[in-house]
């Protein structure tokens, strides 16, 4: 039976993990294929982008329950979404709970908008995004935490590739700083 049992794969990815930014074509030809720049251990990944410009190529890994790359995963469709959040409200010290009361977990700021940037398929457990662009009508960020990339499993139902969809909570979030497009020199 191998990885299949009763027509369904028994080994499937359980989450996506940020693999990192990939070298641009022509840059660092000596870099191994699929090797990516990793953020520091435990750090939230981040990237700088420019309105109307191409997003630097990056990759995600499909991982199994042990945290290893699920190299048997090919054909899973993952979408990249740029999400804009409201600014966090400052904490009012007067509204803090009494001593001994458990503190409520901090809620994420409200989502103001979401824009689908594109999708890519997994190939041997790696999903590579190398042709995404920040839309021209995007506003530059003005505060920390305003924009982020989130990911969604968009794998359609298929009679042969019967993937169980990955839970949104098992997807990485990448903080994004959006810079305004440089003024057009032709005008």
TAVEN-V804805 format. One record per residue. N is the residue number from 0. PHI is phi in whole degrees, -180 to 180 (NA if undefined). PSI is psi in whole degrees, 0 to 359 (NA if undefined). NEAR is the number of other C-alpha atoms within 12 Angstrom. Layout:
n;phi;psi;near
N;PHI;PSI;NEAR
N;PHI;PSI;NEAR
//
This chain:
n;phi;psi;near
0;NA;329;10
1;61;231;11
2;-83;0;15
3;-113;142;16
4;-144;119;11
5;56;40;11
6;82;1;15
7;-124;140;18
8;-65;135;21
9;-87;338;20
10;-109;117;24
11;-135;157;33
12;-64;149;36
13;-111;345;29
14;-163;171;34
15;-113;146;41
16;-129;146;35
17;-69;123;40
18;-93;322;34
19;128;182;32
20;-74;143;27
21;-102;151;30
22;-63;140;24
23;-67;152;22
24;-55;134;13
25;90;337;9
26;-86;135;10
27;48;62;14
28;-59;339;13
29;-77;347;11
30;-65;141;15
31;-67;147;12
32;-62;133;15
33;83;353;28
34;-76;139;23
35;-132;160;24
36;-77;122;24
37;-97;143;23
38;-74;165;18
39;-60;151;12
40;-51;125;8
41;80;354;8
42;-81;147;14
43;-76;127;21
44;-63;150;28
45;-147;160;29
46;-153;153;28
47;-104;133;25
48;-133;165;32
49;-125;138;27
50;-55;131;25
51;79;357;23
52;-105;163;21
53;-68;143;22
54;-82;137;31
55;-56;140;27
56;-60;141;28
57;-146;167;34
58;-137;152;39
59;-120;154;46
60;-113;136;40
61;-81;126;42
62;-119;152;31
63;-93;185;23
64;-61;335;16
65;-89;357;13
66;89;4;19
67;-87;156;21
68;-62;128;29
69;-84;79;29
70;-64;347;23
71;-81;355;27
72;-87;110;34
73;-139;134;28
74;102;359;29
75;-77;132;39
76;-97;123;34
77;-120;131;39
78;-102;144;31
79;-104;129;38
80;-123;131;32
81;-94;121;34
82;-113;134;31
83;-108;130;33
84;-113;154;27
85;-69;157;21
86;-70;141;18
87;-65;139;17
88;-83;140;13
89;-63;146;11
90;-76;128;11
91;-88;115;9
92;-61;336;8
93;-71;335;8
94;-92;1;10
95;-64;146;14
96;-67;165;13
97;-70;158;11
98;-59;141;7
99;93;340;7
100;-81;139;8
101;-68;140;9
102;-80;140;12
103;-73;142;10
104;-64;145;6
105;-68;128;10
106;-84;143;13
107;-68;151;15
108;-61;157;20
109;-59;141;17
110;-82;122;20
111;-90;323;16
112;-160;159;19
113;-137;137;21
114;-130;125;24
115;-75;121;22
116;-94;331;29
117;158;178;27
118;-136;160;28
119;-149;159;30
120;-103;149;29
121;-76;143;32
122;-133;113;24
123;51;43;22
124;86;1;34
125;-121;133;37
126;-111;116;39
127;-109;127;37
128;-109;115;34
129;-136;13;25
130;-140;33;19
131;-95;150;28
132;-134;144;27
133;-78;126;34
134;-58;147;25
135;-62;333;19
136;-89;10;15
137;-77;137;26
138;-88;146;22
139;-64;151;25
140;-75;148;26
141;-122;352;17
142;-149;157;20
143;-65;135;19
144;85;8;27
145;-71;316;29
146;-121;150;38
147;-153;154;36
148;-98;131;39
149;-120;166;36
150;-131;149;38
151;-137;136;32
152;-76;113;35
153;-112;26;26
154;-67;121;23
155;-76;160;19
156;-62;137;15
157;-146;138;16
158;-67;336;10
159;-102;312;14
160;-90;84;22
161;-94;71;23
162;-79;143;29
163;-83;129;23
164;-64;142;26
165;-79;140;27
166;-69;138;17
167;-58;330;20
168;-72;347;16
169;-99;20;24
170;-109;147;29
171;-73;159;33
172;-124;133;30
173;-116;122;34
174;-71;139;29
175;-128;132;33
176;-107;119;30
177;-103;122;36
178;-98;149;24
179;-66;152;22
180;-67;143;21
181;-64;149;13
182;-60;141;11
183;-73;122;8
184;-73;343;6
185;-79;341;5
186;-77;NA;4
//
